[in-house]
Amino acid sequence: MFYFRKVFLIFIFMLIFFGVSAWSHERVRIARNNASAYITKNGKTYKACSPLKTSNTGKLMYEGRNFYKILFDNGICAGKWAWVPKQDVVTSSGGRSGNTATEAETCVNCQKQQGGVTKLFQGLQGVINPPNGFVPLPGSAARSCSQFVNSSGQLGDYGRRTLAAIQKIDPSGLCFVGGGIPISTQVCPGYAGFNQATREKFWVYLFGSIAHDESTCNWRAQNMKDGDGGSDGLFQLEYANGKRGCKIPNRSACRPRPFCYPDQAHNTKELKFQFECSAAILKQINCSGKKGRVVGNGAVFWSKLRVSDGDISNMIKQFPGCW
């Protein structure tokens, strides 16, 4: 009796843990005509299969923050998978995302009046972003940077701040979890095949790797002797707003407004500033919608992330699935 109970519990656990894959069989349709779809190819994001029509249907593969990944089986996208904004999609399983296009379109952020939808998305988010299952940094870095992820794989305060920052900087999800920021194949060739859940874990790991190399994950760290007029905080960003500004020689743009405060003084050790400005810089320099430079083999703010054999890059190579 005990054996069968144990097998049953293991089955239930696997069903919950791998619940995302079960949704891949769910039928979906487009909620409105002229909707757009996007694909990622060679690290760049393109509009594709447009315009979609309400007659286009397919299978739900993954759910991002604001997009569904759909494998289409008819119409202009037939045989292809693409990302479609959530408000342009209606699921067919019991009307969970609304029984009509109007209901789907009013639930862009899963408003509370759409109780069933809110419950569904919160449930999926709990699977995609579990409180554990993240990847701690290797060796001694796991101890000094446990506020990103502890040794048990549980997300810490810095890890949650990372996810909150990239969601705020990139609300569409196309740059970070959508693959718009290209990662060098010399650093993590497996990145292109990561699903959304794994990419979120990857970015927490990457931010932790940067913080470990720059400050040993000490938010009080400060270096006033570097060539940029001083740097401080977890990610050692520029201390002086003049160095974050728009009149710096050989710089084509200011550090991103408003997150990096290029026009005024700011408490640069502040955690909110450090996470949001760092995410904004990555998006500005490396997202394919902007300059599209490759992380780990090209231009990036942090020098030891510019080359495939830098300290940060070498730590990233140890992320499971990269090699």
C-alpha positions as CSV (number, residue, x, y, z in Angstrom):
1,M,0.0,0.0,0.0
2,F,2.8,2.4,0.9
3,Y,4.5,1.6,-2.4
4,F,1.4,2.6,-4.5
5,R,0.9,5.7,-2.4
6,K,4.6,6.7,-3.0
7,V,4.2,6.2,-6.8
8,F,1.0,8.2,-6.8
9,L,2.6,11.1,-5.0
10,I,5.6,11.1,-7.4
11,F,3.1,11.1,-10.3
12,I,1.3,14.1,-8.9
13,F,4.6,16.0,-8.3
14,M,5.7,15.3,-11.9
15,L,2.4,16.5,-13.2
16,I,2.7,19.8,-11.3
17,F,6.4,20.3,-12.0
18,F,6.1,19.7,-15.7
19,G,2.7,21.3,-16.0
20,V,3.9,23.8,-18.5
21,S,4.4,21.1,-21.1
22,A,0.8,19.9,-20.6
23,W,-0.4,23.3,-21.9
24,S,1.4,22.8,-25.1
25,H,-1.6,20.8,-26.4
26,E,-4.1,23.5,-25.7
27,R,-5.8,24.9,-28.7
28,V,-5.7,28.7,-29.3
29,R,-7.0,31.1,-31.9
30,I,-6.3,34.7,-32.9
31,A,-8.6,37.2,-31.2
32,R,-8.6,39.9,-33.9
33,N,-7.7,40.5,-37.5
34,N,-4.3,42.2,-38.4
35,A,-2.6,40.8,-35.2
36,S,1.2,40.5,-35.4
37,A,3.5,37.6,-34.7
38,Y,7.2,37.6,-34.0
39,I,10.0,35.1,-34.4
40,T,13.6,35.1,-33.2
41,K,16.3,34.1,-35.7
42,N,20.1,34.2,-35.2
43,G,19.6,36.2,-32.0
44,K,17.4,38.9,-33.6
45,T,13.6,39.4,-33.4
46,Y,11.6,39.9,-36.5
47,K,7.9,40.5,-37.2
48,A,6.6,37.5,-39.1
49,C,3.5,35.8,-40.4
50,S,1.6,39.1,-40.4
51,P,-1.2,40.0,-40.6
52,L,-2.9,37.2,-38.7
53,K,-6.6,36.6,-38.9
54,T,-9.2,35.4,-36.5
55,S,-9.4,32.2,-38.5
56,N,-5.7,31.3,-37.6
57,T,-5.4,28.6,-35.0
58,G,-2.6,26.6,-33.4
59,K,-1.2,25.0,-30.3
60,L,0.0,26.8,-27.2
61,M,3.6,25.9,-26.6
62,Y,4.9,28.3,-23.9
63,E,3.6,31.3,-22.0
64,G,5.8,34.3,-21.5
65,R,5.0,37.4,-19.4
66,N,3.1,39.2,-22.2
67,F,3.3,36.8,-25.2
68,Y,2.2,33.3,-26.1
69,K,4.4,31.0,-28.2
70,I,2.1,29.3,-30.7
71,L,2.7,26.5,-33.2
72,F,0.3,27.4,-36.0
73,D,-1.4,24.8,-38.1
74,N,-3.2,26.9,-40.7
75,G,-3.1,30.3,-42.5
76,I,-0.1,32.4,-43.2
77,C,1.8,30.9,-40.3
78,A,1.0,27.3,-41.0
79,G,3.8,25.0,-39.8
80,K,5.7,27.8,-37.9
81,W,5.8,28.8,-34.3
82,A,5.8,32.4,-33.3
83,W,5.2,34.8,-30.4
84,V,1.9,36.6,-30.3
85,P,0.8,39.2,-27.7
86,K,-1.5,37.7,-25.1
87,Q,-4.3,40.2,-25.8
88,D,-4.5,38.9,-29.4
89,V,-5.0,35.2,-28.4
90,V,-8.0,33.3,-27.2
91,T,-7.6,29.8,-25.7
92,S,-10.2,27.1,-26.4
93,S,-10.1,25.1,-23.1
94,G,-13.3,26.1,-21.4
95,G,-13.0,29.7,-22.4
96,R,-10.1,30.3,-19.9
97,S,-8.9,33.4,-21.7
98,G,-12.4,34.6,-22.5
99,N,-15.0,33.1,-24.8
100,T,-14.9,36.0,-27.2
101,A,-12.2,38.3,-28.7
102,T,-13.6,41.2,-26.7
103,E,-13.1,39.4,-23.4
104,A,-9.5,38.5,-24.4
105,E,-8.6,42.0,-25.5
106,T,-9.9,43.5,-22.2
107,C,-7.7,41.1,-20.2
108,V,-4.3,42.4,-21.3
109,N,-3.1,42.4,-17.6
110,C,-5.6,39.7,-16.5
111,Q,-7.8,42.1,-14.6
112,K,-9.5,41.0,-11.5
113,Q,-13.0,41.0,-13.0
114,Q,-11.8,38.2,-15.3
115,G,-11.4,35.9,-12.2
116,G,-10.9,32.7,-14.2
117,V,-8.2,34.2,-16.3
118,T,-6.4,35.7,-13.3
119,K,-6.4,32.4,-11.6
120,L,-5.1,30.6,-14.7
121,F,-2.2,33.0,-15.3
122,Q,-1.2,33.1,-11.7
123,G,-1.1,29.3,-11.7
124,L,1.0,29.1,-14.8
125,Q,3.4,31.8,-13.5
126,G,3.8,29.7,-10.3
127,V,5.1,26.8,-12.5
128,I,7.2,29.0,-14.8
129,N,8.7,31.0,-11.9
130,P,8.9,28.5,-9.1
131,P,10.4,29.7,-5.7
132,N,13.2,27.2,-6.2
133,G,14.9,25.3,-9.1
134,F,17.1,28.3,-9.9
135,V,20.9,27.8,-10.4
136,P,23.3,29.0,-7.7
137,L,26.7,30.3,-8.7
138,P,29.6,27.9,-8.6
139,G,32.1,27.4,-5.8
140,S,32.6,30.2,-3.3
141,A,30.5,32.5,-5.3
142,A,27.4,30.6,-4.2
143,R,28.1,31.7,-0.6
144,S,28.9,35.4,-1.2
145,C,26.1,35.8,-3.8
146,S,23.4,33.6,-2.1
147,Q,21.0,36.6,-2.2
148,F,20.6,35.9,-5.9
149,V,20.1,32.1,-5.5
150,N,21.0,30.0,-2.4
151,S,22.7,26.6,-2.4
152,S,19.3,24.9,-2.5
153,G,18.3,26.7,-5.7
154,Q,15.8,29.1,-4.0
155,L,15.4,32.6,-5.4
156,G,16.7,35.3,-3.0
157,D,16.0,39.0,-2.8
158,Y,18.6,39.9,-5.5
159,G,17.2,37.2,-7.8
160,R,13.7,38.6,-7.4
161,R,15.0,42.1,-8.1
162,T,16.7,40.8,-11.3
163,L,13.4,39.4,-12.6
164,A,11.5,42.6,-11.6
165,A,14.0,44.8,-13.3
166,I,14.1,43.0,-16.6
167,Q,10.3,42.8,-16.6
168,K,10.1,46.6,-16.0
169,I,12.8,47.4,-18.6
170,D,11.5,45.0,-21.2
171,P,7.7,44.6,-20.6
172,S,7.2,42.8,-23.9
173,G,9.8,40.2,-23.0
174,L,11.3,40.2,-26.5
175,C,14.8,41.3,-25.5
176,F,15.5,39.2,-22.4
177,V,13.4,36.1,-22.3
178,G,12.4,36.4,-26.0
179,G,16.0,36.1,-27.2
180,G,16.4,39.6,-28.6
181,I,19.7,40.0,-26.7
182,P,22.1,37.6,-28.4
183,I,24.4,35.5,-26.3
184,S,27.7,34.5,-27.8
185,T,27.9,30.8,-28.9
186,Q,31.4,30.8,-27.5
187,V,29.9,31.5,-24.0
188,C,26.5,29.6,-24.1
189,P,25.7,27.9,-27.4
190,G,22.7,26.3,-25.7
191,Y,21.0,29.6,-25.0
192,A,19.1,29.8,-28.3
193,G,17.2,26.6,-27.4
194,F,16.3,27.6,-23.8
195,N,12.6,28.0,-23.1
196,Q,11.3,31.1,-21.2
197,A,11.6,29.5,-17.8
198,T,15.2,28.6,-18.4
199,R,16.0,32.0,-19.8
200,E,14.7,33.7,-16.7
201,K,16.9,31.4,-14.6
202,F,19.8,32.2,-16.9
203,W,19.4,36.0,-16.5
204,V,19.4,35.7,-12.7
205,Y,22.6,33.6,-13.0
206,L,24.1,36.2,-15.4
207,F,23.3,39.1,-13.1
208,G,24.7,37.2,-10.2
209,S,27.9,36.4,-12.2
210,I,28.4,40.1,-13.0
211,A,27.8,41.2,-9.4
212,H,30.2,38.6,-8.1
213,D,33.0,39.7,-10.4
214,E,32.4,43.4,-9.9
215,S,31.7,43.6,-6.1
216,T,31.6,40.1,-4.7
217,C,27.9,40.8,-4.4
218,N,28.6,43.6,-1.8
219,W,26.2,46.5,-2.5
220,R,28.5,48.8,-0.5
221,A,31.5,48.2,-2.8
222,Q,33.1,51.4,-4.2
223,N,36.1,52.1,-6.5
224,M,36.8,55.8,-6.8
225,K,40.0,55.3,-8.7
226,D,38.7,53.8,-12.0
227,G,38.8,55.7,-15.2
228,D,35.1,56.6,-15.2
229,G,35.3,59.0,-12.3
230,G,34.4,56.3,-9.7
231,S,32.0,53.4,-9.7
232,D,30.1,51.7,-6.9
233,G,27.3,49.3,-6.0
234,L,26.6,45.7,-6.9
235,F,27.4,46.1,-10.6
236,Q,29.9,49.0,-10.2
237,L,28.0,51.5,-12.3
238,E,29.3,55.0,-12.9
239,Y,29.2,57.1,-9.7
240,A,29.1,60.6,-11.4
241,N,26.0,61.4,-13.4
242,G,28.4,63.4,-15.7
243,K,29.8,60.1,-16.7
244,R,26.4,58.7,-17.4
245,G,25.4,61.7,-19.4
246,C,25.1,62.5,-23.1
247,K,28.2,64.7,-23.6
248,I,30.8,61.9,-23.1
249,P,33.3,61.7,-26.0
250,N,33.0,58.5,-28.2
251,R,29.6,57.7,-26.7
252,S,26.6,57.8,-29.1
253,A,23.9,57.9,-26.4
254,C,23.3,58.7,-22.8
255,R,22.8,55.9,-20.3
256,P,19.2,55.0,-20.6
257,R,16.6,57.5,-19.2
258,P,15.0,57.4,-16.7
259,F,16.6,54.4,-15.1
260,C,20.2,55.5,-15.1
261,Y,19.6,59.2,-14.2
262,P,22.1,60.6,-16.8
263,D,21.0,64.2,-16.1
264,Q,21.2,64.4,-12.4
265,A,22.9,63.1,-9.3
266,H,21.6,60.0,-7.7
267,N,22.3,57.5,-4.9
268,T,24.1,55.0,-7.2
269,K,24.4,52.3,-4.5
270,E,20.7,52.1,-4.3
271,L,19.6,48.6,-5.2
272,K,16.7,49.7,-7.4
273,F,19.1,51.9,-9.4
274,Q,21.7,49.2,-9.7
275,F,19.3,46.5,-11.1
276,E,17.2,48.7,-13.3
277,C,20.1,50.7,-14.8
278,S,22.1,47.5,-15.5
279,A,19.1,45.9,-17.2
280,A,18.5,49.1,-19.2
281,I,22.1,49.2,-20.3
282,L,22.0,45.6,-21.5
283,K,18.8,46.3,-23.5
284,Q,20.3,49.6,-24.9
285,I,23.6,48.1,-26.1
286,N,22.7,44.5,-26.8
287,C,19.1,44.1,-27.8
288,S,18.6,43.4,-31.5
289,G,16.0,46.1,-31.7
290,K,18.9,48.6,-30.9
291,K,22.5,47.7,-31.7
292,G,22.3,44.0,-31.3
293,R,25.8,43.5,-30.1
294,V,26.6,40.0,-28.8
295,V,27.0,39.4,-25.0
296,G,30.2,37.6,-24.4
297,N,31.8,38.4,-27.7
298,G,31.4,42.1,-28.4
299,A,30.5,45.4,-26.9
300,V,28.9,45.4,-23.4
301,F,29.2,47.6,-20.4
302,W,31.2,45.2,-18.2
303,S,34.7,44.5,-19.6
304,K,35.0,40.9,-18.4
305,L,31.8,40.1,-20.3
306,R,33.0,41.5,-23.6
307,V,35.2,38.5,-24.4
308,S,34.5,34.8,-24.3
309,D,37.4,34.0,-21.9
310,G,36.6,36.8,-19.4
311,D,35.9,36.1,-15.8
312,I,32.2,36.7,-16.1
313,S,31.9,34.8,-19.3
314,N,33.7,31.8,-17.8
315,M,31.3,31.7,-15.0
316,I,28.3,31.9,-17.4
317,K,29.7,28.9,-19.3
318,Q,28.9,26.8,-16.2
319,F,25.2,27.4,-16.4
320,P,23.5,24.0,-17.0
321,G,22.6,23.5,-20.6
322,C,25.0,26.1,-22.1
323,W,27.3,23.3,-23.2
